[in-house]
Amino acid sequence: MINDLRYGVRTLVKNAGFTAVMVLMLALGIGANSVVFSVVHAILLRPLPYKDPDRLVSVSESSGSFQRGPASLPQFLDWKGQSEVFEGVVAFAGRRFVLTSKGMHETIEGSRASAGFLRTLGVRPALGRDFLPEEYQSTGNQVALLSHGLWRRRFGGESDILGKTVILDGQPCTIVGVLAADLKLPGELESNLSGFYRSKVELVVPLVIAPYEVRRQTWFLRVIARLKPEVSMKKAQTDMSMIARRLERQYPDSNLGKGIKVEKLSRFLRGDTAPVLLILMGSVAFVLMIACTNVASLLLTRVVEREKEIAIRTALGAGRRRVVRQLLTENLLVSMLGGLAGVLLAQWGIGLVGAFCAEVNLQIPELRVDAPILLFTLLMSVLTGIAFGLTPALKTSKVNLNESLKEGGGSMSPGRSGRHMQDLLVIAEVMLSMTLLIGAGLLIHSFLRLWQVDPGFRPNGVLISNVVSAKPQPPASQWVTFVQQLLARLAALPGVASAALTEMLPLSGGDMTYPFQIEGHAQPEPNEEAFRRVSADYFSAMGIRLIKGRYFDNHDSENTPKVAVVNLAMARKYWGSQEFLGSRIKTAGEWRTIVGIVGNVRHSNLEKEPNPEIYVPSIQAVKSFGSTLIVRTTGEPLSMAETVKREITALDPNYFADDIRTMKKVLSNSEAERQLVVLLMTFFAALALILAATGIFGVISYSVSQRTWDIGIRMALGAQRGDFVRLVLREGLTAVGCAITLGLRAALVVTRFLSSRRFGVSTTDATTFVAIALLLAAVALFACYLPARWATKVDPLVALRYE
């Protein structure tokens, strides 16, 4: 084996250019697979950083198609008190906090956790202690645990941090502990690409319940439990289903039709990402297969060159197994070099994927090249070396001594030996490329269709910011006064067209529904639709179209008759073609007159059809102004960011602007998952196209170069240059045409797996199929034409003297 390695190294160095091409092709294929596998490993395979993670389960409310809903506080207490299959049941809820320390305000993501939260997870603070039982009472002193990152970033890793007091949401708070550096709480690990939590959890406080959170219909808690050692998942699900039926009988108003779903915590945290990742893994597998096919084609082109060498080895007594071992050793050296280069490319690619996810606020676990990734790359390198090297090795080792030694001293033309195998490899790589290109084409087509959807508002020129108070929430009257003064100041600024506040932005992914009643309509059961509280200039600030009637204005105050505006979907669902302006609806206990109809707005995402919606003026809705500021500018919106910050602080130093962004960015980020998939698929498809073109070009070039003597004879006998070009094109495009036909059929099967990722495009979209077929045909034509054209420029006399 050592001798084989030495000879293999000498052979590869001697043919450095040939070796470099093969290594580069394999590096691209292996590197792309390593990048995707790093994502798959981080989301699906990496074990949770808790004690006995297989015994941790998520407990969720299920209702119809909604299978992973949060729980209310009474439900959580019922589940905890009545279950007999868990060692511990805990709950947590994400929340933003305003941290004030050393005169600086900062909004951070945190979590409120119930008693025993860390103990159930099986972790302990790195510094300090866990929460005490009395600290979960509303009358107790407020305490907090810091994440290791926040401790280092904000407090410089001070060793005496324990016992220090900071201001949290305007109230003094004592730091009692610091979490471990490598600890990720469940909220951070949720890797559903359209997940519930999207930021780092940097602070944990005891779950102290506010009065409005004690209702059975207030769902806000995520529940985690630890199974008893002898309890199976099936038994746990059976036990919780019995509890669900018991609660349904006990509380029919809130629990009718509600079930309880128990699943592994790891499965819950990864959400619905598995189908997306399988698509990406299949795509990069195609890329690697194309790269292997290319390398196998290149090795087959060397069959003629090495046939005499192998014949001599065989004549001197080398058996076929010995020859195959030598050739496979050389191939494994190439694949290991390709794997090493692939790791370097993967490191770069992982950085790009992580940067993209951070840019679009797409929450995925930390990506890194660690031991599992290196092991995967090593395995891929070995299997790849065997995959692309076995067929050429077997082909090369099977020689006829008399014919090979005779050919070695004469004709340089390989005849038909090996051409059929090369044609099959060309067909394979073009077919694989065709399938991958069509899949990517469908996703790109779907993405373009999605971006043509009207969101219902005009995002250009809109600046978004959260208005945050560094002190406890003020009385409603003070908040209303502050909001009205702030909006008036902002609207008067040069470069500002209008300003407004809302509770929930479009494309924020959620709806708050309220029951309502239409005056004069018989309703056996109360209807319930989306309910939105907005300030007077909200519609003009967002650029929402007025269809009929009027918007809200400053005359709609708390002392004037209550009014409402409905969207087009609401009007069509409940009134049809009837005239209803001036009609009244009752919602939140108040009768309101409908004064306008506005266009539909996509509040969940661009794919989902708009729901019926009722808008009411914030000033008339129990003085409940939202805290999301919307500023429509006449120029570049981000140029107004500092001005908006100054105006908020100048009006009241206790308020500040947080999370400033543009509405265009919000729109873009709403489809971040789809953007990532389309971006990767497009890259993989382009890579496949380049590899396929390179493979065709390489095979045709080598085939033509080996026929130099044949070209000379043909041209000496009167053949025209065009005749030979047509001959080469006919031979090359025949194989490509067969591959395109097979690729179209394969794509019809494979694209069925993309049905959940498409929008407005059929999986058999004729435009995409025809466009990709024409693209591949054009690339193949170019790849065949160039070597044929170059070969015909050879002087016939030179060609005949080539031997």
Secondary structure as UniProt FT lines:
FT   HELIX           2..14
FT   HELIX           16..40
FT   HELIX           41..45
FT   HELIX           53..55
FT   STRAND          56..63
FT   TURN            64..65
FT   STRAND          66..69
FT   STRAND          71..72
FT   HELIX           73..82
FT   STRAND          86..101
FT   TURN            102..103
FT   STRAND          104..113
FT   TURN            115..116
FT   HELIX           117..121
FT   STRAND          127..128
FT   HELIX           133..136
FT   TURN            138..139
FT   STRAND          143..146
FT   HELIX           148..155
FT   TURN            156..157
FT   TURN            159..160
FT   TURN            162..163
FT   STRAND          165..168
FT   TURN            169..170
FT   STRAND          171..178
FT   TURN            181..182
FT   HELIX           186..189
FT   TURN            193..194
FT   STRAND          203..206
FT   HELIX           211..213
FT   TURN            216..217
FT   STRAND          219..227
FT   TURN            229..230
FT   HELIX           233..250
FT   HELIX           252..255
FT   TURN            256..257
FT   STRAND          259..264
FT   HELIX           265..270
FT   TURN            271..272
FT   HELIX           274..301
FT   HELIX           303..315
FT   TURN            316..317
FT   HELIX           320..359
FT   TURN            360..361
FT   HELIX           371..397
FT   HELIX           401..408
FT   TURN            415..418
FT   HELIX           419..451
FT   TURN            460..461
FT   STRAND          462..469
FT   HELIX           476..491
FT   TURN            494..495
FT   STRAND          496..502
FT   TURN            506..507
FT   STRAND          513..518
FT   TURN            519..520
FT   STRAND          527..534
FT   TURN            536..537
FT   HELIX           538..542
FT   STRAND          546..549
FT   TURN            554..555
FT   TURN            558..559
FT   STRAND          563..567
FT   HELIX           568..574
FT   TURN            575..577
FT   TURN            581..582
FT   STRAND          584..587
FT   TURN            588..589
FT   STRAND          590..598
FT   STRAND          613..617
FT   HELIX           618..620
FT   TURN            622..623
FT   STRAND          628..633
FT   HELIX           637..640
FT   HELIX           641..651
FT   TURN            653..654
FT   STRAND          655..662
FT   HELIX           663..669
FT   TURN            670..671
FT   HELIX           672..705
FT   TURN            706..707
FT   HELIX           708..716
FT   TURN            717..718
FT   HELIX           721..750
FT   HELIX           751..757
FT   TURN            763..764
FT   HELIX           766..791
FT   TURN            792..793
FT   HELIX           796..800
//
